[in-house]
Amino acid sequence: MIKTVKDIDLKGKRVIMRVDFNVPMKDGVVQDDTRIQAALPTIKYILEQSPRSLVLMSHLGDPKKDVKKAKEKAEKAGKPFTAADEEAFINGKNRMKPVSEYLAKVLGKDVAFAEGCFGQKAVVDGLPEGGVLMLENTRFNAEETSKDTEEQKKLAQELATYGGVYVNDAFGTAHRAHASTATIAQFMDVKVGGFLMEKEVQYLEPMVTNPPKPMVAIIGGAKVSSKIAVLESLLKNASALIIGGGMAYTFLKAQGHTIGKSLVEDDFIDTAKSLLKAAEEKGARIILPVDHLGAAEFSPDAAAVAIDGADIPDNLMGMDVGPKTLAIYKEAILSAKSIVWNGPVGVFEFEAFAKGTGEVAHLVAEATANGAVSVVGGGDSVAAVNKFNLASKMSHVSTGGGASLEFLEGKTLPGIAVLETR
């Protein structure tokens, strides 16, 4: 396990902390403060230890990419996108100042703001005893994400002058080898995790290494290509793999079923076949849909058509799983001692095709209430448990989409690898 802020003495220390405050913004207003709330326990604990100062840093969107998208959108609509429009857009979406003001309110304490990341040593030194400072969006600096190691080091070294202790509580960016998430640790004597980082590692690590058995993995989403590594990783310990969502149709086609107009990755048919074979050799069940809810078109208004069998007619596309499939899911999920869920099993964003994913969420919640350990990771699965108001019924809902996926793939995450271990 990683060392955390509880394992070190923080009294009188200057602390620099990487948080994940990449929150949705609209016109300079925080729309959802989930990530801010997730970092509060660590921030409050640090401040209770009487540090000399606490400097917070985070990215907020990706200014260059965000502006590019906004320009393209304006051009499509035939509207000019002026320098003034660009400035207004950045102020509304990418500036950390409104986030620092929001944090001050929820923290009940002044939070100073630094206009940049470079050249802020005097501002840090001028903080009152126990003062908090938020730096500007780290991604306004090309050095933050630079592939050039020496370039990245310039920002990392600068940030390291703002504290003697480095704390990383930004699990959502732990899979990024950036200046503020990993490189900074090269220039710090003390580098530990926050409570959020600790919780993520505590729940995710056993799922990859040695989960309570039997373990059931529910893997959904649109594409096999994005989930191959996680399927291969979890197959090592899973007694059953439930494969749903768009990716299930590639597996069904690999088994010789007709899939109609359903989403399919023909380039990954052979991959699906080899995964099916690997599961068979290992004695793990692969659970694929045996019936479906289909539609003639991909639309929220499309009429749902029940398909009583694994084969999908040529004029329809699979949109959700049917009742027979859900009965098989129920038996597998409720017999599990540990469950990993990454990706929905249907187009849950469309009300007519949300039943399968909703039922999975309720089954995982029921299994958890019966003593199973459940870990939900990945943006869409998290959105699903939130939609059905069941997040509090899971053992752990991961805050990192890409980070949790890479962790479940068995990869070493740079932002965790640089932290001291117990």
N, C-alpha and C positions, 0 to 999 in steps of 0.2 A: 504493500500500500504506500501511497505517496504521503510525505510529511505535509501537515497543514499548519495554518496560523496558530492552532492550539499547541503545537509542538515546540514553539519558539517564544522567546521573550520579545515583546514589542514595545515595552516601556521606553519612551524617549527616542524611539527609532523613526527614521524617515522611511515611509512605505510607498512603493509604487505598485499599483495593482491594475492588472488587465481585466476588464469586465466586458461582458457582451451586452452593450446597450444599443445594439443594432435593431432599434424598435421602429414599427411603422409610424411614419410622420405624414401629416397633411397640413400644408400651409403653416409649418413651424409648430404644430401641436402634436403631442404624443397621442397616438390612437390606441395603443395597447401597451400597458406597462408590465406585462408578464416577466420580461427579462430583467427589468429594473428590480421588481419585487424579489426575483430569484437571487439577486446579488446582495440584497439588504442584510441578511443574517451575517455574512462575512464582513461587510462594511461596518455594521454596528458593533460586532465583536472587536474588530481592530480599534475602533474609536474608544471602546470601553477600556482598552489596555493602556490608555494615555500615551499614544505615539507622539513624536514631535510633529509629524505631518502625514497626510495621506493624499497621494496624487493618483487620480483615476484616468485611465485611457481606454478608448474604444474606437472601433470604426462605426460608421453610420451610413449604410449603403456603400456604393462605389461611385463617387462623384463623376469620374470620367465616363463610365458606362451608363450611369443614370442620365447624364446630360445628352449623351449620344442617342439614347432611346427616345428622350423627350423631343429632340430635334427631328428625328425620323418620324415620330408621331405627328408633329406639327406640319412637316413637309407633306405627309400623306393627306392631311386635312386641308392642304393648300394655304397654310398660315405661316407668316414669317416668324422666325425664332431669333430675336435680337439679343445683343449682349445684355440688355436690361432684363429680358425674359430669362436668360441663363442665370443671371445673378439672383433673380426672384425665385427661380426653381431651386437653386442650390440652398438659398436661405430657408426655403420651406421644407426641404427634404434631407439635406446633408450636414447642416451645421449642428454642432453639439451644444451650443449655448441654451436653446430651449430645453434640452435634455437635462443640463446642469441645473436649470431653474426648477424643473419638475422634480429632480432628485432632492433639491433643497427643501421643497414642500413636504415630500414624503418622509424625509429624514428629520425634519424639524430643526435644521441646522444650516448655517450659511455654507454655500458651495461657491468658491471663487472660480472664475473661468479664465483660461489662458487662450489667447487668440491663435496659437500655433502649437507645434510640438518641439521645434527647434528654438533655442535661445530663451528658454523660460526659467533658467536657473535663479535669476534674481527674484522672479515672481514666487518660486517655490521657497526660497530663503526668506522672503518677506511674509510668509504665511504666519498667522498667530499660532501659538502652541495648540496642537491638536486640530489645526486647520485642514480643510479639505479643498482640493483643487481639481477641476476637470480640464483636461487638455482638449484642444480642438481635434476633430476627426482625424485619426492617424492616416487614413487613406487620402488625405489631401497632399500627402508626401509620397512621391514616386518610390522613395527608398523603402517604404513599409512593405510593399509587395514585390520589390525588385528581385529578378532572378540573379542579379549580380551580387555575389556575397559581400564584396567590399562596399558596395553602395548601401546594402542593407545594414551593414555594420555601423555606418555613419549615424543613422537614426538610432539604432540600438544603443550605441555608446552614449549618445546625447541623452536618451531616456534614462539610462543607468545612472546619470549624474543627479537625477531627481530623487533618488532613494537609496537606502542601504539594504532594504529587504524587498525582494520581488515576490508578489503574490499573483498567481494566475487563477482566476475564477471564471474564465471565459471558455467553458467547454465547447460552446457552439463554434469557436474558431480554433480549437485545439488541433484540428487536422491540417491547419495552415502553418507552414514554416515561415512566418513573417517576422519583421523586426520586433514588434511589440508582443508577439505570442511565444517566440522561441529564441531568437537571436540575442535578445537583451540578456538572457540568462548567462551567456558567456562572460558578461561583464559584472555579474552580481555574485557576492559571496554567499548570500542566503536566498534560496528560491523555493517557495512552498506553494501548495494549492490552497484554495478557499474551500468552504463547506460544500458549495455546489459541485465543484470539481471532484471533491472526495466522494460525494453521493453517487455521481455518475460512474466513477471507477468502481465503487463498491457494488453497484448493481449490474453493470455491464460486463465487468471482467469475468465473474463466475459463469456467465452465460456462454462465454467463448472457451473457458478453460475446463470448468468442472461443475456444471449446473446440477441442482437436485433432479434426480431421475424418477419417472420418465419426463423428458423435456419435449415440448411441442413448439415448433417454430411456425408462425403464420406469416408467410411472405406474399405480399400482394403488390399492386402498382401496375403501371402500364407495360414496362419493358423487361424482358429477361436479361438483356444486355447490361442493364444497370444493377442487376441483383445476382449475377453469376457468382461473384466472389463471396457474397454473404450466404448464398445457398450452400456453396462448397464448404465454407467455414462451419456453419451450424449443423451440417449433415454429420460432422464428426461426433456430435453428442446427442443429436435429436433421435427420439424414437419415432417421431412423425413430423413430416413437413407438409403443412397445408399450403398449397400454391393457388392463389386466387387472383382476381383482377385481370387486366389485359394480358399479363404474361402467361396466364393459364392456357390461353388458346394456342400459343406456340407449343406447349407441352401436349395438348390434346391432339394437335395436328401431327406431332411427332409419334403419337400412338396410333395414328391412322384414322382419327375421327374427322368428320367434316365440320368446319367452323364458320361456314357462311361468309358474311362480310366482316367478321370479327377482326380486331387488331391482331396482327401476327408479324413476327420477325423471322422470315424464311431463312436468313443467314444464320440463325441460331437453332434451327431444327436439330442439327447434329449435336450441338451442345446440350440441348434438352434431352436427347436420347442418351448421351453419356451420363448425365446426372441421374436419369431414371435407372440406368444400369448400376451406377455406383451405389444408389440407395438400396437396390435389390440385393446387391452383394453384401451390403452392410446389415441388411435385415431391418432397414428403416422404411416405414410406410410413406409413400408419397400420395397425398390426398388431393385429387383433382375434382373439378365439378362433374357431377353425374346428371345434373339437370340445370336449367338456366332460366333467367328472365331475359328475353331478347327484345330488340326493337328494329324497325326498318331503317331508322336513321339515328345518328348521334345528336340528340336534341333533348333539352329538359322537358319539352312538350310531347315527345314521342310516346306512343301508346305501348305499354308493357305487354309482351306476349310470352305466355308460359311455354317452355320447351321441355317436355317430359322425356329427357334422355340426354346423353352426352353429345350426340350429333346435333349440329345447328343447321337449319335449312339455308339454302343459298341466298334467300331474300332477306335474311335477318343477321343481326350482329349480337353477340353476347354482351349484356350490360350488367348482369348481376347473377348471383347463384340462386338456385331454386330450393324448395323445401326439403327434398331428399338429401341434397348436399349439406344443408344446415343440420340435418339430423346426424350425419356422419361427423361434422365439425363438433357437435355437442358431445358426442361420445368421446372423441379424442381430447378436447379441451378440458372437459370435466374430470378426466382421469389423469391429467398432468400434474406434476409437482412443481414444474417451472415452465413458463411460457414467454417466448419472445415474439412480439408482434411488430412487423415493419411493412406497412402498406395495406391499403384497403382491398376488399375482395370484390368490389363492384364500383360503379360510378355513383358514389354516395352523395356527390354534390347535387345530383338530380333526385328529387324526392321519390319518384317512382322506382328508382333503382338503389335506394339507400338501405333497404331492409337487411340485406346480407351483412353489410358492414356493421349495421346497428346491432344485429343479433350476435355477431362475433364480439363486439364490445361488451354486451351484456353477459355473454358466456365467460369471457375473460374475467370480468368483475365478479361473477359468481364463483369461479374457480379460485380467485384470490381470497374471497370471503371464506372459502373452505380450506385455506391454508397454503395454496400455491403461491410461488413468487412470480410476479408478472412484470415484465419490462416492455414498455411501449416506446419505440424509437422511430424517427423518421417523420418529416413534416406532415404528410397526409394522415398517418395513423394518429398523430397527436391532434390534428384538426378533427378527426373522427371522434376520438374519445371526448373532446371538448364539445363537439356538436351534440352528442348524446348525454352530456353532463355526467360523465363517468370517470373523469381524470382522477378524482379523489379516491376512487374504488380500486385503482391499480397500485401495485407496490411502488412502481417508479415510472414516471413519464419523462423521457429524456428531453433536454432543452436543445439538443444539437441534432439537426437533420443529417447533414453530411458527415459530421463528426461521429454520431452514433452509428451510422451505416459503416463507416470505415473501421470503427472499433469492433463491430460485429463481424467484419470481414477478417479480423485478426491482425489488422495493421497496427504498427506502432505510431501513435499520434505525436507529432513534434512538440506540441504545447504541453504534453504530459511527460514525455521522455526527458525534458530538461529539468524537471522538478526533483528535489531530493526525496529519497525513499526512507521509510522507517527501518 
